[in-house]
Amino acid sequence: MAPYRMSASELNELKKQLEELLDKKFIRPSVSPWGAPVLLVKKKEGSM
């Protein structure tokens, strides 16, 4: 998947979801040189 810029609303939603996942301890900070792209998909009602 080629790199792409996220819109401001997508970036805000991503930050919100990452913070929630960190708080619930589903994810943790990493210093790995590896990463994965993020693809946000809107729901039928328009939210992400």
N, CA, C and O atoms as a GROMACS GRO file, in nm:
protein
  192
    1MET      N    1   0.085  -0.117   0.000
    1MET     CA    2   0.000   0.000   0.000
    1MET      C    3   0.090   0.123   0.000
    1MET      O    4   0.181   0.134   0.082
    2ALA      N    5   0.065   0.214  -0.089
    2ALA     CA    6   0.145   0.336  -0.100
    2ALA      C    7   0.112   0.433   0.014
    2ALA      O    8  -0.002   0.438   0.059
    3PRO      N    9   0.211   0.509   0.060
    3PRO     CA   10   0.186   0.608   0.165
    3PRO      C   11   0.088   0.715   0.117
    3PRO      O   12   0.085   0.748  -0.002
    4TYR      N   13   0.010   0.768   0.209
    4TYR     CA   14  -0.083   0.875   0.174
    4TYR      C   15  -0.105   0.962   0.296
    4TYR      O   16  -0.083   0.919   0.410
    5ARG      N   17  -0.148   1.085   0.273
    5ARG     CA   18  -0.177   1.176   0.383
    5ARG      C   19  -0.319   1.152   0.434
    5ARG      O   20  -0.410   1.122   0.357
    6MET      N   21  -0.333   1.165   0.565
    6MET     CA   22  -0.465   1.153   0.626
    6MET      C   23  -0.524   1.293   0.640
    6MET      O   24  -0.451   1.390   0.660
    7SER      N   25  -0.656   1.302   0.629
    7SER     CA   26  -0.721   1.430   0.652
    7SER      C   27  -0.714   1.462   0.802
    7SER      O   28  -0.687   1.373   0.883
    8ALA      N   29  -0.739   1.586   0.837
    8ALA     CA   30  -0.734   1.627   0.978
    8ALA      C   31  -0.836   1.549   1.060
    8ALA      O   32  -0.807   1.510   1.173
    9SER      N   33  -0.955   1.526   1.004
    9SER     CA   34  -1.058   1.452   1.079
    9SER      C   35  -1.017   1.306   1.098
    9SER      O   36  -1.042   1.248   1.204
   10GLU      N   37  -0.954   1.246   0.996
   10GLU     CA   38  -0.907   1.108   1.009
   10GLU      C   39  -0.796   1.099   1.114
   10GLU      O   40  -0.794   1.006   1.195
   11LEU      N   41  -0.705   1.195   1.112
   11LEU     CA   42  -0.594   1.195   1.209
   11LEU      C   43  -0.646   1.211   1.352
   11LEU      O   44  -0.598   1.144   1.443
   12ASN      N   45  -0.745   1.299   1.371
   12ASN     CA   46  -0.804   1.317   1.504
   12ASN      C   47  -0.871   1.189   1.551
   12ASN      O   48  -0.857   1.151   1.667
   13GLU      N   49  -0.945   1.123   1.462
   13GLU     CA   50  -1.012   0.998   1.497
   13GLU      C   51  -0.911   0.890   1.531
   13GLU      O   52  -0.930   0.814   1.627
   14LEU      N   53  -0.803   0.882   1.454
   14LEU     CA   54  -0.698   0.782   1.480
   14LEU      C   55  -0.635   0.806   1.617
   14LEU      O   56  -0.617   0.711   1.694
   15LYS      N   57  -0.602   0.931   1.648
   15LYS     CA   58  -0.543   0.963   1.778
   15LYS      C   59  -0.637   0.926   1.892
   15LYS      O   60  -0.594   0.871   1.993
   16LYS      N   61  -0.767   0.955   1.874
   16LYS     CA   62  -0.866   0.923   1.976
   16LYS      C   63  -0.874   0.772   1.998
   16LYS      O   64  -0.875   0.726   2.112
   17GLN      N   65  -0.879   0.696   1.890
   17GLN     CA   66  -0.890   0.550   1.902
   17GLN      C   67  -0.763   0.489   1.960
   17GLN      O   68  -0.770   0.397   2.041
   18LEU      N   69  -0.646   0.540   1.920
   18LEU     CA   70  -0.520   0.488   1.975
   18LEU      C   71  -0.512   0.515   2.125
   18LEU      O   72  -0.468   0.429   2.201
   19GLU      N   73  -0.552   0.634   2.168
   19GLU     CA   74  -0.550   0.668   2.310
   19GLU      C   75  -0.643   0.575   2.388
   19GLU      O   76  -0.607   0.529   2.497
   20GLU      N   77  -0.761   0.548   2.333
   20GLU     CA   78  -0.855   0.457   2.399
   20GLU      C   79  -0.796   0.315   2.410
   20GLU      O   80  -0.808   0.251   2.514
   21LEU      N   81  -0.733   0.268   2.304
   21LEU     CA   82  -0.673   0.134   2.306
   21LEU      C   83  -0.556   0.127   2.403
   21LEU      O   84  -0.536   0.025   2.469
   22LEU      N   85  -0.477   0.235   2.411
   22LEU     CA   86  -0.368   0.240   2.509
   22LEU      C   87  -0.422   0.236   2.651
   22LEU      O   88  -0.370   0.163   2.736
   23ASP      N   89  -0.528   0.314   2.678
   23ASP     CA   90  -0.587   0.318   2.811
   23ASP      C   91  -0.640   0.181   2.853
   23ASP      O   92  -0.630   0.143   2.970
   24LYS      N   93  -0.696   0.106   2.758
   24LYS     CA   94  -0.752  -0.027   2.787
   24LYS      C   95  -0.645  -0.136   2.784
   24LYS      O   96  -0.675  -0.254   2.807
   25LYS      N   97  -0.521  -0.096   2.756
   25LYS     CA   98  -0.407  -0.189   2.750
   25LYS      C   99  -0.421  -0.295   2.641
   25LYS      O  100  -0.366  -0.404   2.652
   26PHE      N  101  -0.496  -0.262   2.534
   26PHE     CA  102  -0.505  -0.352   2.419
   26PHE      C  103  -0.381  -0.340   2.332
   26PHE      O  104  -0.343  -0.434   2.262
   27ILE      N  105  -0.317  -0.222   2.337
   27ILE     CA  106  -0.193  -0.198   2.263
   27ILE      C  107  -0.094  -0.134   2.359
   27ILE      O  108  -0.131  -0.091   2.468
   28ARG      N  109   0.033  -0.128   2.318
   28ARG     CA  110   0.136  -0.063   2.400
   28ARG      C  111   0.234   0.006   2.306
   28ARG      O  112   0.248  -0.032   2.190
   29PRO      N  113   0.303   0.108   2.357
   29PRO     CA  114   0.403   0.177   2.275
   29PRO      C  115   0.513   0.081   2.231
   29PRO      O  116   0.546  -0.014   2.302
   30SER      N  117   0.569   0.106   2.115
   30SER     CA  118   0.673   0.019   2.062
   30SER      C  119   0.783   0.102   1.998
   30SER      O  120   0.760   0.214   1.953
   31VAL      N  121   0.904   0.047   1.996
   31VAL     CA  122   1.017   0.111   1.930
   31VAL      C  123   1.063   0.027   1.811
   31VAL      O  124   1.176   0.041   1.764
   32SER      N  125   0.978  -0.060   1.763
   32SER     CA  126   1.010  -0.148   1.651
   32SER      C  127   1.029  -0.067   1.523
   32SER      O  128   0.958   0.031   1.501
   33PRO      N  129   1.124  -0.107   1.438
   33PRO     CA  130   1.140  -0.039   1.310
   33PRO      C  131   1.030  -0.077   1.211
   33PRO      O  132   1.022  -0.018   1.102
   34TRP      N  133   0.946  -0.173   1.246
   34TRP     CA  134   0.839  -0.218   1.158
   34TRP      C  135   0.709  -0.146   1.192
   34TRP      O  136   0.688  -0.106   1.306
   35GLY      N  137   0.624  -0.132   1.094
   35GLY     CA  138   0.495  -0.068   1.114
   35GLY      C  139   0.395  -0.123   1.015
   35GLY      O  140   0.428  -0.206   0.930
   36ALA      N  141   0.273  -0.076   1.024
   36ALA     CA  142   0.168  -0.119   0.933
   36ALA      C  143   0.081   0.001   0.899
   36ALA      O  144   0.059   0.088   0.984
   37PRO      N  145   0.032   0.009   0.776
   37PRO     CA  146  -0.054   0.121   0.739
   37PRO      C  147  -0.189   0.113   0.810
   37PRO      O  148  -0.233   0.005   0.850
   38VAL      N  149  -0.253   0.227   0.824
   38VAL     CA  150  -0.385   0.235   0.887
   38VAL      C  151  -0.484   0.277   0.779
   38VAL      O  152  -0.459   0.370   0.703
   39LEU      N  153  -0.595   0.207   0.773
   39LEU     CA  154  -0.700   0.241   0.677
   39LEU      C  155  -0.830   0.256   0.754
   39LEU      O  156  -0.883   0.157   0.806
   40LEU      N  157  -0.882   0.377   0.762
   40LEU     CA  158  -1.008   0.402   0.831
   40LEU      C  159  -1.122   0.390   0.730
   40LEU      O  160  -1.112   0.440   0.618
   41VAL      N  161  -1.229   0.323   0.771
   41VAL     CA  162  -1.345   0.304   0.683
   41VAL      C  163  -1.466   0.362   0.753
   41VAL      O  164  -1.493   0.331   0.869
   42LYS      N  165  -1.539   0.449   0.682
   42LYS     CA  166  -1.658   0.510   0.740
   42LYS      C  167  -1.771   0.407   0.748
   42LYS      O  168  -1.787   0.324   0.660
   43LYS      N  169  -1.848   0.416   0.857
   43LYS     CA  170  -1.965   0.331   0.875
   43LYS      C  171  -2.079   0.386   0.790
   43LYS      O  172  -2.068   0.496   0.736
   44LYS      N  173  -2.186   0.310   0.778
   44LYS     CA  174  -2.300   0.353   0.696
   44LYS      C  175  -2.355   0.488   0.738
   44LYS      O  176  -2.397   0.567   0.655
   45GLU      N  177  -2.356   0.514   0.870
   45GLU     CA  178  -2.411   0.641   0.918
   45GLU      C  179  -2.312   0.756   0.906
   45GLU      O  180  -2.346   0.870   0.938
   46GLY      N  181  -2.189   0.727   0.860
   46GLY     CA  182  -2.092   0.833   0.834
   46GLY      C  183  -1.980   0.845   0.936
   46GLY      O  184  -1.881   0.913   0.910
   47SER      N  185  -1.994   0.779   1.052
   47SER     CA  186  -1.886   0.786   1.151
   47SER      C  187  -1.776   0.688   1.116
   47SER      O  188  -1.794   0.599   1.031
   48MET      N  189  -1.662   0.705   1.182
   48MET     CA  190  -1.549   0.614   1.158
   48MET      C  191  -1.531   0.518   1.272
   48MET      O  192  -1.442   0.434   1.269
   0.00000   0.00000   0.00000
